[in-house]
Amino acid sequence: MSTVGTMSSASILGLFGSLGSAVGGGIAGLLVAVFAIAGILAYVLAIRYLVDIMEMKGYAMEKRWVFYLIGFFASPVVLGLIACAIPDNSK
């Protein structure tokens, strides 16, 4: 019974172990995986926030997918520059 318990806990840590194997696996690998997931989440939320800013500026949101495409493949910085450059049509 203890072998099964050990194997299940090892498989849970092994799920993220490949991501953090360069830093030793185990707890360090888990921390690397958590920070990687947090970074990806911040990247996606930044893109969403900038697209919402463009919507508040009055830009037609039928082509919203184009901005998400630019944000994912260029960067949120490029999308931020575009958001600053488009005129304010909300009036």
Secondary structure, 3 states (H helix, E strand, C coil): CHHHHHHHHHHHHHHHHHHHHHHCCHHHHHHHHHHHHHHHHHHHHHHHHHHHHHHHCCCCHHHHHHHHHHHHHCCHHHHHHHHHHCCCCCC
